[in-house]
Structure formats: structure tokens, C-alpha cells
Amino acid sequence: MTTSKLWLGAIALASLLVGCTPAPAPTPPDTREADAQAIRATEANWMQAFTSKDADKVAAFYTEDASLLLPDAPVIHGRTGIAAAFKPMLADQNFSLTFASSRVQAARSSDLAYSEGSFTMTVTAPKSKKVLTEKGKYVTVFQKQPDGSWLAVSDILNEDAPPTVAK
């Protein structure tokens, strides 16, 4: 076989291999704004669950393995533990909670997002029986579920200052 035939064969083989290389996958659509809107809607529904004072409804906004980090308390793990922690709080006749996110950011990958904002909570102090108002801030990390919904995987709250007697 001559050198020119070897070169022709090599070029033909290289052309064949290049032609068999798959095209790069198309870039997925950017859904960050839609994801942020979905999380804002989730938070609005979550607020309604708190208003209903039903611990199981509130806990349903967390993944099964979520973590809740409340001020002056150990980390609470799992949806069941979170529901149990909220039950006495929600049973308080003076309990109320409002929260509003000031920032929602979703990952380009469309699987994780977070919201941060402020809250105001009113509760009855267990020892003094005084009605207290607490103001603070929070960060909640959300994970997109297979059905497209968003659930909290980590929820962190902290006080701006010690609670004050409600007016």
C-alpha cells in the first residue's frame, strides 16, 4: 500500500469519526425567574398554612429530611420533628406570624433556590405568660421536587433583638 493511500484512509477515518461525534446538548432554558415566582407563591401558601394553625399543613412545606433552625433551640430534623415543634406554638391563642421575602434567588440548574426576608411573630411566653412580639430575619433553602413543587430543606431564623411585650 502506498503512502498516499494510507493518508487517504486516515483522512476518511478521521472524517467518519468527526461525523459520529454527537452535537453538544442544547442549553436548557433559563427558568430562574419562573422558579423565583413559584417560590413566592409557595411562601404565600405557607403563610396560609401558618394562619390555619395546623402543624401538619405547615410541616408539609418541608422535605422529609429538612432542618429547622430556630433561635435558642437545637436543630430540628425531619418533617415529623418540625411538625412536633410547631404544634405547641400554633396551639397558642396569641400566635401569629407574618413573613415576607425581600430576595429570592434560584439556581440556573433549576433544582435549588433560596429566599431571605423578615418576619414578625407573636407568642405567649411559657414562663411569664406575657404576650411577646419577636422580629427577625430568615433564610430558607428550597429544593425543587420531582412534581415541580418547591419544598424547604433548611429554614434558618434569628431575632433582630430580644422579644418585646406586645402592644
C-alpha positions, 0 to 999 in steps of 0.5 A, spaced: 500 500 500 502 506 498 503 512 502 498 516 499 493 511 500 494 510 507 493 518 508 487 517 504 484 512 509 486 516 515 483 522 512 476 518 511 477 515 518 478 521 521 472 524 517 467 518 519 469 519 526 468 527 526 461 525 523 459 520 529 461 525 534 454 527 537 452 535 537 453 538 544 446 538 548 442 544 547 442 549 553 436 548 557 432 554 558 433 559 563 427 558 568 430 562 574 425 567 574 419 562 573 422 558 579 423 565 583 415 566 582 413 559 584 417 560 590 413 566 592 407 563 591 409 557 595 411 562 601 404 565 600 401 558 601 405 557 607 403 563 610 396 560 609 398 554 612 401 558 618 394 562 619 390 555 619 394 553 625 395 546 623 402 543 624 401 538 619 399 543 613 405 547 615 410 541 616 408 539 609 412 545 606 418 541 608 422 535 605 422 529 609 429 530 611 429 538 612 432 542 618 429 547 622 433 552 625 430 556 630 433 561 635 435 558 642 433 551 640 437 545 637 436 543 630 430 540 628 430 534 623 425 531 619 418 533 617 415 529 623 420 533 628 418 540 625 411 538 625 412 536 633 415 543 634 410 547 631 404 544 634 405 547 641 406 554 638 400 554 633 396 551 639 397 558 642 391 563 642 396 569 641 400 566 635 401 569 629 406 570 624 407 574 618 413 573 613 415 576 607 421 575 602 425 581 600 430 576 595 429 570 592 434 567 588 434 560 584 439 556 581 440 556 573 440 548 574 433 549 576 433 544 582 435 549 588 433 556 590 433 560 596 429 566 599 431 571 605 426 576 608 423 578 615 418 576 619 414 578 625 411 573 630 407 573 636 407 568 642 405 567 649 411 566 653 411 559 657 414 562 663 411 569 664 405 568 660 406 575 657 404 576 650 411 577 646 412 580 639 419 577 636 422 580 629 427 577 625 430 575 619 430 568 615 433 564 610 430 558 607 433 553 602 428 550 597 429 544 593 425 543 587 421 536 587 420 531 582 412 534 581 415 541 580 413 543 587 418 547 591 419 544 598 424 547 604 430 543 606 433 548 611 429 554 614 434 558 618 431 564 623 434 569 628 431 575 632 433 582 630 433 583 638 430 580 644 422 579 644 418 585 646 411 585 650 406 586 645 402 592 644 
